Amino acid sequence: MTGLRRVVHARYTSTAAMAAHRAAPAAIRAICQPGIPPMTTVWTPYNGTTTCPGGSGGCPIHGPVGDVMPMGVELSAPSRGVLAWAVLRELGRAGVAARVERHVGFARHLAQRARQHPRLELLLEPELSVVCFRYAASDAVNAEILLRLRRTTRSIPSSTVVGGHLAIRPCFINPHIRLADVDALVDHVTTIGDELTGTQSG
């Protein structure tokens, strides 16, 4: 290694280690202490002396932590907890519970309408805010219904296969959806299905 390369390598190693050493306590507090948002990257100090302020036991990073060199950004775990933390911070526990109940209610409402309609089939009882139903016709008809829904309406449900049959599978998670939007989906499915099969509504 040339003299210049040795200097650059030494400076890089020293800078990275120092940055990690300074960032480690804040990163550990962010993960282990409630009320502080998690960070994207968890750095650990190079000298193995920093410990979690919560003490030892219970947390995978409690106690002395290891060398910083194999813990760069590209090897760090993504902070999957950020989304959950942000939602709870914005809505609170009661707000999240109310939104879940609202969306589950939409799924149950659609399921009830499918049960009562003579040309719709409810393929599965709703699980959370997901409903699997179909127009009472062939898979080809239901595939065309899905295509036209996506092209001509504001309803864009996904699809799946239940018991060997193609199912229309709406999942209610959009915070802006209203009960009128749920009813509109049912109406669009029956209207398009009637047009495809030549059935007179009545």
Secondary structure, DSSP 8 states (H G I E B T S, - for coil): --HHHHHHHHHHHHHHHHHHHHHHHHHHHHHHSTTS---SS----TTS----TT-SSSSTT-S----STT--GGGS---THHHHHHHHHHHHHHHHHHHHHHHHHHHHHHHHHHHH-TTEEEEEEEETTEEEEEESS-HHHHHHHHHHHHHHSS---EEEEETTEEEEE-B---TT--HHHHHHHHHHHHHHHHHHHT----
